[in-house]
Structures are given as C-alpha cells and as structure tokens.
C-alpha cells in the first residue's frame, strides 16, 4: 500500500508541472484523433464489403501501411535533433488535418484504391514522427525519479485516449448505413481533433521541448548524412548496453505481438462473426478495448512493482505474462478466451513499453535521444512488417492456430529468460577515446 500511495503522490506531482500538463494534453488529444483515424482505416481496409478477409490480404495491407515507417523513422530522428520539437507537434498535426480530409474525400469519390493507400501511408508516417517527438520531448518537462511515472502515465493514457477516440469513431459509423459515408465519417472527425491538437501545441514554449543546440547546417546536406548519423546513434546505444538491449527486447516483443494482432482481426471477422463485417468490427473493437484496459492496469502496476524488479527484470516478467496469454489462446478460440488473452497481452505490451521508454530516456543523453527514439520506431515498425509476413504464411483465414500460439508462447519464454539472465542492469560508461562523446549522466 505504501508503494501505491507513493505512486499516486508522484502522479499528482506530475500534474502540478505546467510543462508536463501542456505536453500531456497535446498527447491525449492527438492520440484520440489517432484512434478515430485508425478505426476509419480499419473499416476501409479490413471490414468493408470491398476488402478481402484472407490472412494474406490482411497481412499484406499491414505490410504496405507499415513498411515505409522504416524509411521515415531515420529521417525523423535527424529532424527531431535539429528542429524544435514543439514546432513539430504544431505543424505535424496540421499536416495530418489535410491528409485525413483528403483521404475521406478519396473514399467518398472512388472507394478503396491505391490513392487511399498512398495518403494513408503519409498520414501514418506523420503519426509515428509525432509520437517520437512526444517521447523525445518528455525529459525536457520532467526529470529525476518522476520520469518513470511520467513514462507510465503519458503513453498509457495516450493509448487510452486512442481507444476512446476509436470508440467514438466506431459509434459515429453506426449512425450511418453501410457504405462510403459510414467508412469516411471517422476520418472527418479525426481531422477535426488533429486541428485541436495542433492549436494546443502552441501553448508550449517554442524552445521548451528542445533540442538545446539544434544543428544549423543546410538541411539537404544533413539529410544526405542520415545513414552515417543513424550508425553513430546505433553504435552509441549498443555501447551504452542498456538502451540497445531494451530496444531489441521491444522489437522482439512487437514481432510476436504483431502476429497475434493480425490473428485477432481474422478471428473477429471470419471466426466469431463470419459474414457480418459490422459485427466483426465490433468484436475487434472489444478486443482492442480490452487490450487498452490491460495497458491501463500496466500504468498502475509498473511504477509500483518495477521498483522491486528494476526495468530489465520487469520486462522479463511482462514477456512471461505474454507467454501465458498465448498458452490461454491455445485452449480454444471461444470469445471469452480471446478477450481474456487480449487483456493479458495488452498489460504485457504496455508494461514492456513503459520500462523500455524509461531505460532509453534515462541512459541516452539529449544529443542522441531523438535518434534513439527514431531508431526505436524503425525497429518497432520493421518488427510488425516482419510479423505480417509471418502471419501471411502461418495463419489460416480463421486466424486461430494452436501450433502458432504454442510457438509464440515458447518464443516469449526464451526472450524472457535471455532478458533476465543476460540483460545488462547498468549502462556502460564510454571510454574517452571512443568516437562518440562520453555521456555525462551516470548510469
């Protein structure tokens, strides 16, 4: 009880920080728009009568939508280390207004086509860029022991806001008869929310989110050095040990999670609600909502219990919990089992992410932090693209496969054992002779 009381005191302390409140508000509103946008996108690509419901088709759509993130991520890191992150939040959300309204217009005019995919790619790429900026800017408004609690509160409640926004988008869709107007309604609503997020970001000081000394060299010349800059950042993360290992753990978890996510779409559409796309989307919405509820539980448990295990130990515990969720799915594809597995996996995913974010923010100094979180996005999304490829070849069209879930459970256990027994607990201090600048922050 004492640890829980301490956590709530820290939450209240966070909310007393003016900079944190403003950044937190931008995150909540922006991610609520994300939820609406994602519901609109899911309706278009996975649950509309025009979409195909096979495992290969759904996995292919995910691969197409996520593959460019591995290209956007590196450029995002360079820009986040040279542009004022507050301006990124303002203009990024403004760009999303235009893209989302354009996507809704394309849907009304011609239905699902390559234009929808192209604009969707751009909008989702900007979204990942904004999330990286929010994470990179957080240590500028919170420091010290409150950073762990901030990492629990901000991304988790941001994800909760996305689920609420998605729920609103889904309810809006129920107000219209099946068709293009219904499929585009959530997109129009999302554009309005993105506009509000852009305005809210202007309340932050122009330089408040850093970087302190942004680069002033020619942007075109800097962009040609992206590969070298990312290589330096990767070497830094590996040399510091703890942030590099944390990012690898998150990528591995994301790969396994991606297979389950695609399986959930297939189970909702083709197994639990065959032939009824609206009901299938409603079932999938429940799965997503329960995943978010699990993440909300992680928000409370992680700051309390990870103090005893350390963030690396907590990651190992969450990976074991993810293994348990897969073993549960092995038993039967009944609705209650699918829902329970979703909640457990949501807890494990968010608990892992909180710990990883904390390690990277704590052990990567500001000079490399933008590139660290951009590289985070590269691994995060590349892992999901890989998961889509695996799902296309291993999952049946119903989404439920006892063999796949057993394999995922075993893989999660092995990852947990490696993190528990081989994971570094202390960041390495770089030698003065290394090509990278030695960090001044102790491990």
C-alpha positions in Angstrom: 0.0 0.0 0.0 2.9 2.3 0.7 4.3 1.9 -2.8 0.9 2.6 -4.3 0.5 5.7 -2.2 3.9 6.9 -3.3 2.9 6.3 -7.0 -0.2 8.4 -6.7 1.7 11.2 -5.0 4.1 11.2 -7.9 1.2 11.4 -10.3 -0.2 14.4 -8.5 3.3 15.9 -8.5 3.5 15.4 -12.3 0.2 17.1 -12.9 1.4 20.2 -11.0 4.2 20.7 -13.6 2.9 23.2 -16.1 5.1 21.9 -19.0 4.1 18.4 -18.4 0.4 19.2 -18.3 0.6 21.1 -21.6 2.5 18.3 -23.4 0.3 15.7 -21.8 -2.8 17.4 -23.2 -1.4 17.5 -26.7 -0.7 13.8 -26.5 -4.2 12.9 -25.3 -5.9 15.0 -27.9 -3.6 13.9 -30.7 -3.9 10.2 -29.8 -7.7 10.5 -29.6 -7.5 11.6 -33.2 -5.2 8.7 -33.9 -7.9 6.3 -32.6 -10.6 7.8 -34.8 -8.2 7.6 -37.8 -7.3 4.0 -37.1 -11.0 3.0 -36.9 -11.7 4.7 -40.2 -8.7 2.9 -41.7 -9.6 -0.5 -40.3 -13.2 0.0 -41.6 -11.9 0.7 -45.0 -9.2 -1.9 -45.3 -10.3 -4.8 -43.2 -14.1 -4.7 -42.5 -15.7 -3.0 -45.5 -17.5 -5.1 -48.1 -14.8 -4.1 -50.7 -12.0 -5.6 -48.6 -10.7 -9.1 -48.7 -10.7 -11.2 -45.5 -8.0 -13.7 -46.1 -4.9 -13.9 -44.0 -2.6 -13.0 -46.8 -4.7 -10.0 -47.8 -4.9 -8.5 -44.3 -1.2 -9.2 -43.6 -0.3 -7.6 -47.0 -2.3 -4.5 -46.1 -0.5 -4.2 -42.8 2.9 -4.6 -44.6 2.1 -2.0 -47.2 0.9 0.5 -44.5 3.9 0.0 -42.1 6.9 -0.7 -44.3 7.6 3.0 -45.1 7.9 3.7 -41.3 11.4 2.0 -41.5 12.3 4.8 -44.0 10.5 7.7 -42.3 12.0 6.8 -38.9 15.6 7.6 -39.6 14.8 10.9 -41.2 12.5 11.7 -38.2 15.4 11.2 -35.8 17.7 13.6 -37.6 15.0 16.3 -37.8 14.0 15.8 -34.1 17.6 16.5 -33.2 17.7 19.7 -35.2 14.1 21.1 -35.3 12.3 22.5 -32.3 10.1 19.6 -31.2 7.2 21.9 -30.3 7.0 23.1 -33.9 7.0 19.5 -35.0 3.8 19.0 -32.9 2.2 22.1 -34.2 2.8 21.5 -37.9 2.7 17.7 -37.9 -0.9 17.8 -36.6 -1.8 20.5 -39.1 -0.4 18.3 -42.0 -2.5 15.4 -40.7 -5.7 17.5 -41.0 -5.1 18.0 -44.7 -4.1 14.3 -45.3 -7.1 12.9 -43.4 -9.6 15.1 -45.1 -8.0 14.2 -48.4 -8.4 10.5 -47.6 -12.0 10.9 -46.7 -12.6 12.7 -50.0 -11.0 10.0 -51.9 -13.1 7.4 -50.2 -16.3 9.3 -51.0 -15.3 9.7 -54.6 -13.9 6.4 -55.6 -13.9 3.9 -52.7 -10.8 1.8 -51.6 -8.0 2.2 -54.1 -4.3 3.0 -54.3 -4.9 6.6 -53.6 -6.3 5.6 -50.2 -3.1 3.6 -49.5 -0.8 6.4 -50.6 -2.5 9.1 -48.4 -2.8 6.6 -45.5 0.9 5.9 -45.7 1.7 9.6 -45.5 -0.7 10.2 -42.5 0.6 7.2 -40.5 4.2 8.2 -41.2 3.5 11.7 -39.7 1.8 10.0 -36.8 4.9 8.0 -35.9 7.0 11.1 -36.3 4.8 12.9 -33.8 4.9 10.1 -31.3 8.7 10.1 -31.4 8.7 13.8 -30.8 6.4 13.5 -27.8 8.7 10.9 -26.3 11.9 12.8 -27.0 10.4 16.0 -25.5 9.2 14.4 -22.3 12.5 14.6 -20.4 12.5 18.4 -21.1 9.4 18.9 -18.9 10.0 16.0 -16.4 13.3 14.9 -14.7 14.5 12.8 -11.8 12.5 10.0 -10.3 9.3 11.4 -11.7 10.4 10.3 -15.2 9.4 6.7 -14.6 5.9 7.7 -13.5 5.7 10.1 -16.5 6.6 7.2 -18.8 3.8 5.2 -17.2 1.2 7.9 -17.3 1.8 9.6 -20.7 2.0 6.7 -23.2 -0.5 4.6 -21.4 -3.2 7.2 -21.0 -2.3 8.3 -24.5 -3.1 4.8 -25.7 -6.3 5.0 -23.6 -7.2 8.3 -25.4 -6.7 6.5 -28.7 -9.1 3.7 -27.6 -11.7 6.3 -26.6 -11.3 8.1 -29.9 -11.6 4.8 -31.7 -14.8 4.1 -29.8 -16.2 7.5 -30.7 -15.3 6.8 -34.4 -17.0 3.4 -34.2 -20.2 4.8 -32.7 -20.3 7.5 -35.4 -20.1 4.8 -38.0 -23.1 3.1 -36.5 -25.2 6.2 -37.2 -24.9 5.7 -41.0 -26.0 2.9 -43.3 -23.2 0.7 -44.6 -21.4 2.5 -47.4 -18.8 5.1 -48.1 -20.2 7.8 -45.9 -20.0 5.5 -42.9 -16.4 4.5 -43.8 -15.3 8.1 -44.1 -17.1 9.6 -41.0 -14.4 8.6 -38.5 -11.8 10.2 -40.8 -13.6 13.6 -40.9 -13.9 13.5 -37.1 -10.2 12.6 -36.7 -9.2 15.6 -38.9 -11.1 18.0 -36.6 -9.4 16.5 -33.5 -5.9 16.8 -35.2 -6.7 20.5 -35.7 -7.4 20.9 -32.0 -4.1 19.1 -31.1 -2.2 21.5 -33.4 -3.6 24.5 -31.6 -3.0 23.1 -28.2 0.7 22.6 -29.0 1.1 26.3 -29.5 0.7 26.7 -25.7 4.2 25.2 -25.2 7.2 27.5 -25.5 8.8 27.4 -28.9 12.1 26.0 -27.5 10.7 24.3 -24.4 11.0 20.7 -25.8 14.5 21.1 -27.1 16.9 20.3 -28.6 19.0 22.8 -26.7 21.5 23.3 -29.6 19.8 22.4 -32.8 22.0 21.9 -35.8 22.1 24.9 -38.2 23.7 23.2 -41.3 21.9 23.0 -44.6 19.0 20.6 -44.3 19.6 19.0 -47.7 23.2 18.3 -46.8 22.2 16.9 -43.4 19.6 14.6 -44.9 22.4 13.0 -47.1 24.2 12.1 -43.9 21.2 10.2 -42.4 22.8 6.8 -42.7 26.0 7.9 -41.0 24.2 9.7 -38.2 22.0 6.7 -37.5 25.0 4.5 -37.5 26.6 6.7 -34.9 23.4 6.6 -32.8 23.2 2.8 -33.1 26.8 2.4 -32.0 26.2 4.7 -29.1 23.1 2.7 -28.0 25.0 -0.6 -28.3 28.0 0.8 -26.5 25.8 2.0 -23.6 24.4 -1.5 -23.5 21.1 -1.0 -21.6 19.3 1.2 -24.2 20.4 -1.0 -27.0 19.2 -4.2 -25.3 15.9 -2.5 -24.3 15.2 -1.6 -27.9 16.0 -5.1 -29.0 13.6 -6.5 -26.4 10.9 -4.2 -27.6 11.4 -5.2 -31.2 11.2 -8.9 -30.4 8.0 -8.4 -28.4 6.5 -6.3 -31.2 7.2 -9.0 -33.7 5.3 -11.6 -31.7 2.6 -9.1 -30.8 2.1 -8.3 -34.5 1.2 -11.9 -35.3 -1.4 -12.0 -32.6 -2.8 -8.7 -33.6 -3.4 -9.9 -37.2 -4.8 -13.1 -35.8 -7.3 -11.1 -33.8 -8.6 -9.3 -36.9 -9.1 -12.6 -38.7 -10.7 -14.3 -35.6 -13.1 -11.3 -35.2 -14.1 -11.2 -38.8 -14.0 -14.8 -40.0 -14.4 -17.0 -37.0 -16.5 -15.2 -34.3 -18.6 -13.1 -36.7 -18.5 -14.8 -40.2 -20.3 -12.9 -43.0 -21.1 -9.9 -40.9 -18.4 -7.1 -41.3 -20.1 -4.7 -38.9 -20.4 -7.2 -36.1 -16.8 -8.4 -36.8 -15.5 -4.8 -36.4 -17.5 -4.5 -33.2 -15.9 -7.7 -31.9 -12.4 -6.5 -32.9 -13.2 -3.2 -31.2 -13.9 -5.1 -27.9 -10.5 -6.9 -28.4 -8.7 -3.6 -28.9 -10.6 -2.1 -25.9 -9.6 -4.9 -23.6 -6.0 -4.6 -24.8 -6.2 -1.0 -23.8 -7.7 -1.9 -20.5 -4.7 -4.2 -19.9 -2.4 -1.3 -20.7 -4.2 0.9 -18.1 -3.5 -1.8 -15.5 0.1 -1.7 -16.5 0.2 2.0 -15.9 -0.6 1.4 -12.2 1.4 -1.8 -11.7 4.6 -0.8 -13.5 5.8 2.2 -11.4 4.9 0.2 -8.2 6.4 -3.2 -9.0 9.3 -2.3 -11.3 10.9 -0.6 -8.3 11.5 -4.0 -6.9 12.5 -5.8 -10.1 14.2 -3.0 -12.0 13.1 -2.1 -15.5 15.0 -5.0 -17.1 13.5 -7.5 -14.6 10.1 -6.1 -15.2 10.5 -6.6 -19.0 11.3 -10.3 -18.3 8.1 -10.6 -16.2 6.0 -9.0 -18.9 7.4 -11.3 -21.5 6.4 -14.3 -19.3 2.9 -12.8 -19.0 2.7 -12.5 -22.8 3.6 -16.2 -23.0 0.8 -17.0 -20.6 -1.7 -15.1 -22.8 -0.6 -17.3 -25.8 -1.0 -20.5 -23.8 -4.5 -19.4 -23.0 -5.3 -19.0 -26.7 -4.0 -22.5 -27.3 -7.0 -24.0 -25.5 -9.9 -22.7 -27.6 -10.9 -19.8 -29.8 -14.1 -19.0 -27.8 -14.9 -15.4 -27.3 -14.2 -15.2 -23.6 -10.7 -16.8 -24.1 -9.9 -14.4 -26.9 -11.0 -11.4 -24.8 -9.0 -12.5 -21.7 -5.9 -13.2 -23.8 -6.2 -9.7 -25.3 -6.3 -8.0 -21.9 -3.3 -10.0 -20.7 -1.3 -9.2 -23.8 -2.2 -5.5 -23.5 -0.9 -5.5 -20.0 2.3 -7.2 -21.1 2.8 -4.9 -24.1 2.3 -1.7 -22.2 4.3 -2.8 -19.2 7.2 -3.7 -21.5 7.0 -0.4 -23.4 7.0 1.7 -20.2 10.1 0.0 -19.0 11.9 0.3 -22.4 11.0 4.0 -22.7 12.4 4.6 -19.2 15.7 2.8 -20.0 16.2 4.7 -23.3 15.3 8.1 -21.8 17.4 7.5 -18.7 20.6 6.1 -20.4 20.6 8.1 -23.7 21.7 11.8 -23.4 19.8 14.5 -25.2 22.3 14.7 -28.1 21.3 11.2 -29.2 17.8 11.0 -27.7 16.0 12.0 -30.9 17.9 9.4 -33.0 17.3 6.8 -30.3 13.6 7.2 -30.4 13.6 7.3 -34.2 15.6 4.1 -34.3 13.1 2.8 -31.8 10.4 3.5 -34.4 12.4 1.7 -37.1 12.7 -1.5 -35.0 9.1 -1.1 -33.8 7.6 -1.0 -37.3 10.0 -3.2 -39.0 9.2 -5.9 -36.5 5.5 -5.5 -37.3 6.2 -5.8 -41.0 8.0 -9.0 -40.3 5.1 -10.2 -38.3 2.7 -9.5 -41.2 4.9 -11.6 -43.4 5.0 -14.4 -40.9 1.2 -14.2 -40.3 0.5 -14.4 -44.1 2.3 -17.8 -44.3 1.4 -19.3 -40.9 -2.2 -18.2 -40.0 -5.3 -19.8 -41.5 -8.0 -17.4 -42.7 -9.9 -18.0 -39.4 -6.9 -16.6 -37.5 -6.8 -19.4 -34.9 -3.9 -21.9 -35.0 -2.9 -23.9 -32.0 0.6 -24.5 -33.4 1.3 -20.8 -34.0 0.2 -19.8 -30.5 2.4 -22.6 -28.9 5.4 -21.4 -30.9 4.7 -17.8 -29.8 4.5 -18.8 -26.1 7.8 -20.7 -26.3 9.5 -17.7 -28.1 8.2 -15.3 -25.4 9.6 -17.6 -22.6 13.0 -17.7 -24.3 13.1 -13.9 -24.7 12.2 -13.5 -21.0 15.0 -15.9 -19.9 17.5 -14.0 -22.0 16.5 -10.7 -20.6 16.5 -12.0 -17.0 19.8 -13.7 -17.2 21.8 -11.9 -19.9 20.4 -8.4 -19.8 22.7 -5.6 -18.6 21.4 -3.7 -15.5 23.9 -0.8 -15.6 24.7 1.4 -18.6 28.3 1.2 -19.7 30.5 4.4 -19.3 32.1 5.1 -22.6 35.9 5.4 -22.8 37.2 8.9 -23.6 38.9 7.6 -26.7 35.7 6.4 -28.4 34.4 8.3 -31.4 31.2 9.1 -29.6 31.1 11.8 -26.9 31.2 10.3 -23.4 27.9 10.7 -21.6 28.0 13.0 -18.5 24.9 11.3 -17.0 25.9 8.5 -14.6 24.3 5.1 -15.2 
